[in-house]
């Protein structure tokens, strides 16, 4: 497993397992299988309603807490109530702290994300989270946040896949030492990414699946990535990406897919409130 050093000096596993839309009743089993497959980075959120299942899987795994990296997120209606929201998440997870706490969306109509960020800074100071960051923040949101605080987010978790790479946001983040996490890294199967010749050609050249080739593209671009699946065999496949490297030409061919296919497949950050 490769790790990335964040701007606060801590490290994060570059490949993780996401539980977006995982049925709460199935979460404990699915996360248990992911941990058995080798994942040590689990990404959840309060709005997913499955933090309890994540916590039960962690508790039953026997894996030392120091070997696990757990992320959860602050939902939009709790921006003015972040301390209580994090304590609720910790109770559900059965943890004393998380490794990363994110503001889930900027929720611009509510216009409390700067206040929420100030609360996250204090929560980090109190030791309830090791690192803090944001999700779905575009350049204007990041600019305002940075102008209002001495603390720069460690992470911006955004929709990112070959047809929608958000170059403006990723370039801004890079300039400010913010690492990008890719959600929906395979395009959520909303366009035929895995059938594209740039992807299938790279996969064939290395004896890997198209999904493995795309995950490798994320890793080689320095993104933190956590593909989501409910199937054990796919979990194992998605994790088996550390024994090969795409060539520069293969990376460039996949990067050239920007703007092709579906583009954005999820919600626009300015419309989620």
C-alpha positions as CSV (number, residue, x, y, z in Angstrom):
1,X,0.0,0.0,0.0
2,X,1.3,3.4,-0.9
3,X,0.8,6.4,1.5
4,X,0.7,10.1,0.8
5,X,1.9,12.7,3.2
6,X,-0.6,15.5,3.8
7,X,0.0,19.2,4.5
8,X,-0.3,18.6,8.2
9,X,2.5,16.1,8.3
10,X,0.3,13.0,8.7
11,X,0.0,10.2,6.1
12,X,-3.0,8.6,4.5
13,X,-3.3,5.3,2.5
14,X,-3.7,6.2,-1.1
15,X,-6.2,3.5,-1.8
16,X,-9.2,3.1,0.3
17,X,-12.7,1.6,0.4
18,X,-15.8,3.7,0.2
19,X,-19.3,2.8,1.6
20,X,-21.4,5.4,-0.3
21,X,-24.9,3.8,-0.9
22,X,-23.9,0.6,1.0
23,X,-27.0,-0.7,2.7
24,X,-26.7,-0.1,6.5
25,X,-27.9,-3.7,7.0
26,X,-25.0,-5.0,4.9
27,X,-22.3,-2.6,5.9
28,X,-20.7,-4.7,8.6
29,X,-20.3,-7.7,6.3
30,X,-19.1,-5.7,3.3
31,X,-16.5,-3.7,5.4
32,X,-15.4,-6.9,7.0
33,X,-14.8,-8.4,3.6
34,X,-12.9,-5.2,2.5
35,X,-10.7,-5.4,5.6
36,X,-10.0,-9.1,4.9
37,X,-9.0,-8.1,1.3
38,X,-6.4,-5.8,2.7
39,X,-8.0,-2.4,2.8
40,X,-7.1,-0.3,5.8
41,X,-8.7,3.0,4.7
42,X,-12.5,3.3,5.1
43,X,-14.5,6.3,3.9
44,X,-18.0,6.8,5.3
45,X,-20.2,9.8,6.2
46,X,-23.0,10.7,8.5
47,X,-25.5,10.9,5.7
48,X,-24.7,7.4,4.5
49,X,-26.4,6.1,7.7
50,X,-24.0,3.2,7.9
51,X,-21.3,4.4,10.4
52,X,-22.6,1.9,12.9
53,X,-21.9,-1.0,10.5
54,X,-18.4,0.4,9.8
55,X,-17.7,0.6,13.5
56,X,-18.9,-3.0,14.2
57,X,-16.7,-4.3,11.4
58,X,-13.7,-2.5,12.7
59,X,-14.3,-3.7,16.3
60,X,-14.7,-7.3,15.2
61,X,-11.7,-7.3,12.8
62,X,-9.0,-7.4,15.5
63,X,-6.9,-5.0,13.4
64,X,-5.0,-2.5,15.7
65,X,-6.6,0.9,15.5
66,X,-3.2,2.4,14.5
67,X,-3.3,0.4,11.3
68,X,-6.7,1.7,10.2
69,X,-7.6,5.1,8.6
70,X,-11.2,6.2,9.1
71,X,-12.9,9.1,7.4
72,X,-16.3,10.5,8.1
73,X,-18.1,13.7,7.0
74,X,-20.2,16.5,8.4
75,X,-23.6,16.8,6.7
76,X,-25.0,20.1,5.4
77,X,-27.6,20.7,8.1
78,X,-24.9,20.4,10.8
79,X,-22.5,23.2,9.7
80,X,-23.4,25.2,12.8
81,X,-23.4,22.2,15.0
82,X,-20.2,20.4,14.0
83,X,-18.9,19.4,17.5
84,X,-22.2,17.6,18.4
85,X,-22.3,16.0,14.9
86,X,-18.8,14.6,15.2
87,X,-19.5,13.2,18.7
88,X,-22.5,11.5,17.3
89,X,-20.4,10.0,14.5
90,X,-17.8,8.8,16.9
91,X,-20.4,7.1,19.1
92,X,-21.8,5.3,16.0
93,X,-18.3,4.3,14.9
94,X,-17.3,3.3,18.4
95,X,-14.1,5.3,18.1
96,X,-12.4,8.0,20.2
97,X,-11.3,9.9,17.1
98,X,-11.3,9.7,13.4
99,X,-8.3,10.1,11.1
100,X,-10.0,12.6,8.8
101,X,-13.2,14.7,9.2
102,X,-14.5,16.5,6.1
103,X,-17.2,19.1,5.4
104,X,-19.3,17.0,3.0
105,X,-20.5,19.8,0.7
106,X,-20.1,23.6,0.8
107,X,-23.9,24.1,0.8
108,X,-23.5,27.6,-0.4
109,X,-27.2,28.6,0.0
110,X,-26.9,28.0,3.7
111,X,-23.6,29.8,3.7
112,X,-22.2,28.3,7.0
113,X,-19.2,26.5,5.6
114,X,-16.6,29.0,7.0
115,X,-18.2,28.6,10.4
116,X,-18.1,24.8,10.0
117,X,-14.4,25.0,9.1
118,X,-13.6,27.0,12.2
119,X,-15.3,24.3,14.2
120,X,-13.3,21.6,12.5
121,X,-10.1,23.4,13.3
122,X,-11.0,23.4,17.0
123,X,-12.1,19.7,16.8
124,X,-8.6,18.9,15.5
125,X,-7.0,20.9,18.3
126,X,-9.1,18.8,20.8
127,X,-7.8,15.6,19.3
128,X,-11.1,14.3,18.0
129,X,-9.8,14.1,14.5
130,X,-6.2,13.9,13.2
131,X,-6.8,15.7,9.9
132,X,-9.5,18.0,8.5
133,X,-10.6,18.7,5.0
134,X,-13.5,19.3,2.7
135,X,-15.4,17.6,0.0
136,X,-17.0,18.9,-3.2
137,X,-15.4,22.3,-2.8
138,X,-14.7,24.2,-6.0
139,X,-12.1,27.0,-6.4
140,X,-14.4,29.9,-5.1
141,X,-15.3,27.8,-2.0
142,X,-11.6,27.0,-1.4
143,X,-10.5,30.6,-1.9
144,X,-12.9,31.9,0.6
145,X,-12.0,29.2,3.2
146,X,-8.3,29.8,2.8
147,X,-8.8,33.6,3.1
148,X,-10.7,33.1,6.3
149,X,-8.4,30.8,8.2
150,X,-4.8,30.0,8.9
151,X,-5.5,26.3,8.4
152,X,-5.5,25.0,4.8
153,X,-7.6,21.9,4.2
154,X,-5.5,18.7,4.0
155,X,-8.0,17.1,1.5
156,X,-10.6,18.1,-1.1
157,X,-12.7,15.0,-2.0
158,X,-14.3,15.7,-5.4
159,X,-15.9,13.8,-8.2
160,X,-13.0,12.8,-10.4
161,X,-12.8,10.3,-13.2
162,X,-11.2,10.4,-16.7
163,X,-14.2,12.2,-18.3
164,X,-14.4,14.7,-15.5
165,X,-11.0,15.6,-14.0
166,X,-11.8,19.1,-12.7
167,X,-8.4,20.5,-13.8
168,X,-9.1,24.0,-12.4
169,X,-9.9,22.6,-8.9
170,X,-7.0,20.1,-8.9
171,X,-4.5,22.8,-10.1
172,X,-5.7,25.2,-7.4
173,X,-5.5,22.5,-4.7
174,X,-2.0,21.5,-5.8
175,X,-0.8,25.1,-5.6
176,X,-2.1,25.3,-2.0
177,X,-0.8,21.9,-0.8
178,X,-4.3,20.3,-0.7
179,X,-4.5,16.7,-1.8
180,X,-7.3,15.4,-4.0
181,X,-9.4,12.4,-3.2
182,X,-11.4,11.0,-6.1
183,X,-15.0,9.9,-5.6
184,X,-16.8,8.1,-8.4
185,X,-13.3,7.2,-9.7
186,X,-14.8,4.8,-12.3
187,X,-17.6,7.1,-13.4
188,X,-20.2,5.2,-11.4
189,X,-20.9,3.1,-14.5
190,X,-22.8,6.0,-16.0
191,X,-20.8,6.1,-19.2
192,X,-18.8,3.3,-21.0
193,X,-15.4,4.3,-19.5
194,X,-14.3,0.7,-19.1
195,X,-14.9,0.0,-22.8
196,X,-12.8,3.0,-24.0
197,X,-9.8,1.9,-26.2
198,X,-7.4,4.0,-24.1
199,X,-8.5,2.1,-21.0
200,X,-8.8,-1.4,-22.5
201,X,-5.5,-1.0,-24.4
202,X,-3.7,-0.2,-21.1
203,X,-5.4,-3.0,-19.3
204,X,-4.5,-5.6,-21.9
205,X,-0.9,-4.4,-22.1
206,X,-0.5,-5.2,-18.4
207,X,-2.7,-8.2,-18.1
208,X,-5.1,-6.3,-15.9
209,X,-8.8,-5.4,-16.0
210,X,-10.0,-2.0,-17.3
211,X,-11.1,-1.0,-13.8
212,X,-7.6,-1.8,-12.5
213,X,-6.1,0.4,-15.2
214,X,-8.3,3.3,-14.3
215,X,-7.5,2.9,-10.6
216,X,-3.8,2.9,-11.5
217,X,-4.3,6.1,-13.5
218,X,-5.7,7.8,-10.3
219,X,-2.8,6.5,-8.2
220,X,-0.1,7.6,-10.7
221,X,-1.7,11.1,-10.8
222,X,-1.2,11.3,-7.1
223,X,-5.0,11.1,-6.3
224,X,-6.3,9.3,-3.2
225,X,-8.9,6.9,-4.4
226,X,-11.5,4.6,-3.0
227,X,-13.6,2.6,-5.4
228,X,-16.9,1.2,-4.0
229,X,-18.2,-2.3,-4.6
230,X,-20.4,-4.7,-2.7
231,X,-18.7,-7.8,-4.2
232,X,-15.7,-9.5,-2.6
233,X,-14.1,-10.5,-5.9
234,X,-14.2,-6.9,-7.1
235,X,-12.8,-5.7,-3.8
236,X,-9.8,-8.0,-4.3
237,X,-9.4,-7.0,-8.0
238,X,-9.6,-3.2,-7.1
239,X,-6.9,-3.7,-4.5
240,X,-4.5,-5.6,-6.8
241,X,-3.0,-2.6,-8.4
242,X,0.4,-2.2,-6.9
243,X,2.3,-4.7,-9.1
244,X,2.3,-2.7,-12.3
245,X,2.6,0.8,-13.6
246,X,1.1,2.5,-16.6
247,X,3.5,4.0,-19.1
248,X,3.6,7.8,-19.6
249,X,1.8,7.3,-22.9
250,X,-1.0,5.2,-21.3
251,X,-1.5,7.8,-18.6
252,X,-1.7,10.5,-21.2
253,X,-4.2,8.6,-23.3
254,X,-6.5,8.2,-20.4
255,X,-6.0,11.8,-19.3
256,X,-7.0,12.8,-22.9
257,X,-10.5,11.5,-22.1
258,X,-11.3,14.7,-20.2
259,X,-14.6,16.1,-21.5
260,X,-15.5,12.9,-23.3
261,X,-18.4,10.7,-22.3
262,X,-20.7,11.9,-19.5
263,X,-18.6,14.6,-17.9
264,X,-20.0,15.2,-14.4
265,X,-22.2,12.3,-13.3
266,X,-23.0,13.5,-9.8
267,X,-24.5,16.6,-8.4
268,X,-22.9,20.1,-8.9
269,X,-21.6,21.5,-5.6
270,X,-23.5,24.7,-6.0
271,X,-26.8,22.9,-6.1
272,X,-26.5,20.6,-3.0
273,X,-27.8,22.5,0.0
